[in-house]
Amino acid sequence: MANLSQDSLQHFRSLLDRREAALRDDIRREAGAQDSYQDIASPLADPGDQSFADLTVDLGNAAVTRDLTELRAIEAARQRLDNGTYGECTECGYEIPVQRLEAQPMAERCAPCQETWEKTHVDALRGGTM
């Protein structure tokens, strides 16, 4: 287990709570602001209009997907807080530096292990494809 005090753990829990609230607000705003495909494409759409409508809808969906992925990372970090493994690298078991946790409270790996993971899991970073 990482050597974090109860005050530090509460601090990180608070950071996670604030980020979650911000993401939920972003998702509500994105969902409310998204125009439907029919609203964007004109009734007599040419290929350029259709392409623009596709892109606009896809970008809105991508933003919501990104936020949902981060919400899942927050939930995983909370589980690590609850089971006493928060701040411990899930790959090598060493402590994740506090500076990294301050910058990225959802971090589940130390920087070297995260770098290796990103190099070997390129498809996971891309997200869903159509």
C-alpha positions in Angstrom: 0.0 0.0 0.0 1.2 3.5 -0.8 2.3 5.5 2.1 -0.5 8.2 2.1 -1.9 9.7 5.2 -5.6 9.8 5.9 -5.6 13.5 5.2 -3.9 12.9 1.8 -6.4 10.2 0.9 -9.3 12.6 1.8 -7.6 15.3 -0.3 -7.5 12.9 -3.3 -11.1 11.8 -2.7 -12.1 15.5 -2.8 -10.2 16.0 -6.1 -12.0 13.0 -7.6 -15.4 14.3 -6.4 -14.8 17.8 -7.9 -13.7 16.3 -11.2 -16.7 14.0 -11.3 -19.0 16.9 -10.7 -17.4 18.9 -13.5 -17.6 16.0 -15.9 -21.2 15.3 -15.2 -21.9 19.0 -15.9 -20.0 18.8 -19.1 -22.0 15.7 -20.2 -25.3 17.4 -19.4 -24.2 20.5 -21.4 -23.0 18.4 -24.3 -26.1 16.3 -24.4 -28.3 19.4 -24.3 -26.3 21.2 -26.9 -26.2 18.5 -29.5 -28.2 19.1 -32.6 -29.7 16.2 -34.4 -28.4 15.1 -37.7 -31.7 16.3 -39.3 -31.2 19.8 -37.7 -27.7 20.2 -39.2 -28.2 18.7 -42.7 -30.5 20.7 -44.9 -33.5 18.9 -46.5 -31.7 19.0 -49.9 -28.3 18.2 -48.5 -25.4 17.9 -50.8 -22.4 15.7 -49.9 -20.7 18.6 -48.2 -23.7 19.3 -46.0 -23.9 15.6 -45.2 -20.2 15.4 -44.4 -20.4 18.4 -42.1 -23.5 17.0 -40.3 -21.7 13.6 -39.8 -18.6 15.4 -38.4 -20.6 17.6 -36.0 -22.6 14.7 -34.6 -19.4 12.5 -34.3 -17.5 15.3 -32.5 -20.3 15.7 -30.0 -20.4 11.9 -29.4 -16.6 11.8 -29.0 -16.7 14.4 -26.3 -19.3 12.5 -24.3 -17.5 9.3 -24.8 -14.2 10.9 -23.5 -16.0 12.2 -20.4 -17.7 8.8 -19.7 -14.3 7.1 -20.0 -12.9 9.6 -17.4 -15.9 8.9 -15.1 -15.1 5.2 -15.2 -11.4 6.0 -14.3 -12.7 8.1 -11.3 -14.8 5.2 -10.2 -11.8 2.8 -10.4 -9.7 5.3 -8.4 -12.5 5.3 -5.7 -12.4 1.5 -5.6 -8.6 1.7 -5.0 -9.2 4.2 -2.2 -11.8 1.9 -0.6 -9.6 -1.2 -0.9 -6.4 0.4 0.3 -4.5 0.3 -3.0 -4.8 3.9 -4.1 -1.4 5.3 -5.0 0.1 1.9 -5.8 1.0 1.2 -9.4 -1.3 -1.6 -10.7 1.6 -2.9 -12.9 4.7 -2.9 -10.7 3.3 -2.3 -7.2 5.5 0.6 -6.4 4.2 3.9 -5.1 2.9 6.4 -7.6 4.6 9.7 -6.7 2.3 12.2 -5.0 3.1 14.8 -7.7 1.7 12.5 -10.3 -1.4 11.9 -8.2 -1.9 15.6 -7.8 -1.7 16.1 -11.5 -3.8 13.0 -12.3 -5.8 11.7 -9.3 -7.1 8.8 -11.4 -3.6 7.5 -12.2 -3.4 3.8 -11.7 0.2 3.4 -12.9 3.5 5.1 -12.2 4.8 7.2 -15.1 7.2 4.5 -16.5 4.5 1.8 -16.4 2.0 4.2 -18.0 4.4 4.9 -20.8 4.9 1.2 -21.4 1.2 0.6 -21.3 0.5 3.4 -23.8 3.0 1.9 -26.2 1.6 -1.6 -26.0 -2.1 -0.6 -25.9 -2.4 1.8 -28.8 -5.9 0.6 -29.7 -7.2 1.2 -26.2 -6.2 4.9 -26.4 -8.0 5.4 -29.7 -11.5 4.6 -28.3 -14.3 3.2 -30.3 -14.2 3.3 -34.1 -17.1 3.4 -36.5 
